[in-house]
Amino acid sequence: MKILDHLEEWLIATLMGAATLVVFVAVVHRYLSGLAIPGVQDYLISLNTSWAQELCIFMFIWMAKFGAAYGVRTGIHVGVDVLINRMNPRWRGRFVVFGLLAGAVFTGVIGALGAYMISHLSPDQTSEVLEIQMRWVYLCVPLGSWLMCFRFLQVMVNFLRHGELPHHDHGHVEGIEDELAEAKRVIV
């Protein structure tokens, strides 16, 4: 499971970093192309960066689909659970399981519909600027949805076993416990 967790995190971070870099390069290119520097301006204008916007859109779509699955796993999605938290524990558990199952069914169906859509795409349907097959772009729909379905089921099983849902603590810094332990050992 750790491999899948790390792969998910690595994919999201890589897409985020690459999209940021592509946007930065495109903005710098656009800015420098407007400066009247003989030779440099002509060279920069000859470079075509029209692909940057389309590539970033595709990367953000993939990042959003896999980021949603990450959100289910870590409990960072916004939820209104005031009523659920005030319920009798027996009824609360049932409603939580129902909600998680509903999320799993919904994302599983979206994944299946996405796979159906991809299977019926014409191979000559390509993106406008990058000219890549759209099935590679749309592949994030079934993959991300099925991963999200798996994460809903994973959270549900954990809830049934331990009675706990993932909860994101905004004040938590990963790895800080190790540094605090090391600092205490050095002081003593």
C-alpha positions in Angstrom: 0.0 0.0 0.0 2.9 2.4 0.7 4.1 2.0 -2.9 0.7 3.1 -4.2 0.6 6.0 -1.7 4.1 7.2 -2.7 3.3 6.8 -6.4 0.1 8.9 -6.0 2.0 11.6 -4.1 4.9 11.5 -6.6 2.6 11.8 -9.6 0.7 14.8 -8.1 3.9 16.6 -7.0 5.6 15.9 -10.4 2.6 17.2 -12.3 2.4 20.3 -10.1 6.1 21.1 -10.4 6.1 20.5 -14.2 3.0 22.6 -14.7 4.6 25.4 -12.7 7.8 25.2 -14.7 6.0 25.2 -18.0 3.9 28.2 -17.1 7.0 30.1 -15.8 8.9 29.4 -19.0 5.9 30.5 -21.2 5.5 33.7 -19.2 9.2 34.6 -19.3 9.2 33.8 -23.0 6.2 36.1 -23.6 7.7 38.9 -21.5 11.2 38.7 -23.2 9.6 38.5 -26.6 8.2 42.0 -26.1 11.5 43.6 -25.3 13.1 45.3 -28.3 16.5 43.6 -28.1 17.9 43.1 -31.7 18.4 39.5 -32.5 17.1 38.2 -29.2 13.6 39.4 -29.8 13.5 37.8 -33.3 14.9 34.5 -32.0 12.3 34.4 -29.1 9.4 35.2 -31.4 10.5 32.4 -33.7 10.1 29.9 -30.7 6.6 28.6 -30.5 5.3 28.2 -26.9 1.6 27.9 -27.9 1.7 24.3 -26.6 2.4 25.4 -23.0 -1.2 26.3 -22.2 -2.7 23.1 -23.5 0.0 21.0 -21.8 -0.7 22.8 -18.5 -4.4 22.2 -18.8 -3.9 18.5 -19.4 -1.4 18.3 -16.4 -3.9 20.1 -14.1 -6.7 17.7 -15.2 -4.5 14.7 -14.3 -3.4 16.3 -11.1 -7.0 17.0 -10.1 -8.2 13.5 -10.7 -5.4 11.9 -8.7 -5.5 14.7 -6.1 -9.1 13.9 -5.4 -8.1 10.3 -4.6 -5.3 11.6 -2.3 -7.9 13.8 -0.6 -10.1 10.8 0.2 -7.2 8.9 1.6 -5.9 11.8 3.8 -9.3 13.3 4.8 -8.7 16.7 3.3 -12.0 17.0 1.4 -14.4 19.5 2.9 -17.4 17.9 4.5 -20.4 19.0 6.5 -20.6 16.5 9.2 -22.2 18.5 12.1 -25.4 16.3 12.0 -23.5 13.1 11.6 -21.2 13.9 14.6 -24.2 14.5 16.8 -25.8 11.1 16.0 -25.9 8.1 18.2 -22.6 6.2 17.5 -24.5 3.2 16.1 -26.4 5.4 13.6 -23.4 7.6 12.9 -21.4 4.5 11.8 -24.1 3.4 9.5 -24.4 6.8 7.8 -20.6 7.1 7.5 -20.4 3.6 5.8 -23.4 4.5 3.6 -21.6 7.8 2.5 -18.3 6.0 1.8 -20.1 3.2 -0.1 -22.0 5.9 -2.1 -18.7 7.6 -2.9 -17.2 4.3 -4.0 -20.2 3.4 -6.2 -20.3 6.8 -7.8 -16.5 7.0 -8.6 -16.6 3.4 -9.8 -19.4 4.2 -12.2 -17.6 7.3 -13.4 -14.5 5.2 -14.0 -16.4 2.6 -16.0 -18.1 5.3 -18.1 -14.7 6.9 -18.6 -13.3 3.6 -19.8 -16.3 3.1 -22.1 -15.8 6.6 -23.5 -12.1 6.0 -24.2 -12.8 2.7 -25.9 -15.1 4.4 -28.3 -12.8 7.3 -29.2 -11.5 7.5 -32.7 -7.7 7.1 -32.8 -7.5 10.1 -35.1 -9.1 12.4 -32.4 -6.1 14.5 -31.3 -5.6 17.6 -29.2 -5.5 20.8 -31.1 -1.9 22.0 -30.4 0.1 19.1 -29.1 -1.6 16.7 -31.5 -1.6 13.8 -29.0 -4.4 11.2 -29.0 -7.2 12.4 -26.7 -7.5 8.9 -25.2 -4.2 9.6 -23.4 -5.7 12.8 -22.0 -9.0 11.2 -21.0 -7.3 8.2 -19.5 -7.1 10.1 -16.2 -10.9 9.8 -15.9 -11.1 6.0 -15.4 -7.7 5.7 -13.7 -8.3 8.6 -11.2 -11.9 7.6 -10.6 -11.0 3.9 -9.9 -8.2 5.0 -7.6 -10.7 7.3 -5.8 -13.2 4.3 -5.6 -10.4 2.2 -4.1 -9.6 5.0 -1.6 -13.3 5.2 -0.5 -13.3 1.4 0.1 -10.0 1.6 1.9 -11.3 4.3 4.2 -14.5 2.4 4.8 -12.6 -0.8 5.7 -10.4 1.2 8.1 -13.5 2.8 9.6 -15.2 -0.6 10.1 -12.1 -2.1 11.7 -11.0 0.8 13.9 -13.9 3.3 13.9 -11.7 6.1 12.7 -11.8 8.3 9.6 -8.8 10.0 8.2 -8.5 13.6 9.5 -6.2 16.2 8.2 -4.5 18.3 10.8 -3.4 21.6 9.3 -0.9 22.1 12.1 0.8 18.8 11.6 4.2 18.9 9.9 5.4 15.4 8.7 8.7 14.4 10.1 8.8 16.9 13.0 8.4 14.2 15.6 11.7 12.7 14.5 13.4 16.1 14.7 11.9 16.7 18.2 13.1 13.3 19.4 16.6 14.0 18.1 16.7 17.4 19.7 15.6 16.0 23.1 18.3 13.3 22.8 20.9 15.9 22.1 19.8 18.1 25.1 19.9 15.1 27.5 
